[in-house]
Amino acid sequence: MARRLTPEARRAEIIEVARTAITEDGYRSLSLRGLARRCGMSAPGVMHYFPDMPALLEAVLDHRDETDLAAIIDARGPDVTLVELFDAARAYYVARSAEVRNFDTLEAEALDPNHPAHDYFVRRTERTFEQLRPYIDREFENPGEVGTVVRLLLDGSRVARLRSPALSAVEQEAGWRAIQDVLDRYPRRGGSEPNAGRDRHRSRRTPAG
């Protein structure tokens, strides 16, 4: 029998259980019936909160993006630079390689316009850039040009990762350092050194476990 929870708590539990299921087995293995068993509910009970799999999937993706972004920003604090933010994101996802692999597979499948998550990932690309815009505007003297470059770099690196999911850690590191080198060519506001904050955080970094 399902535990008594408020509707908000029950909905949050279903989302978290679905995220765990995708992390462990991938989206293709997820079904309403299987998810209901994991939650100790019936399939109609799950459908009371999410009428179909596309609605559930979008809620899971929204939740993942929100919690990941909060954790990445909290790791560096409010004064983080753009490159430091990217570096924190990379470290965060390296430590979650199994989850990243299955959600990357989901994103690659969603390139198909008929996939239930296709529209979500189209919107996500624009939303991610809008979340980065304040960092770009605050830090760079020419934010418009840097914004264009950042968008191209992020789109390019994402496509490369989706096409070559077996990239080694060394290859991924080389690609990330190349992105940093490109951003370091753009002048910062107030004449700040682009590497200062990054070197400070590098000195404190420990290898991901």
Secondary structure, DSSP 8 states (H G I E B T S, - for coil): ------HHHHHHHHHHHHHHHHHHH-GGG--HHHHHHHHTS-HHHHHHH-SSHHHHHHHHHHHHHHHHHHHHHHHH-TT--HHHHHHHHHHHHHTTHHHHHHHHHHHHHTTSTTSTTHHHHHHHHHHHHHHHHHHHHHHBSSHHHHHHHHHHHHHHHHHHHHH-TT--HHHHHHHHHHHHHHHTTS-BGGG--TTHHHHHHHHH-----
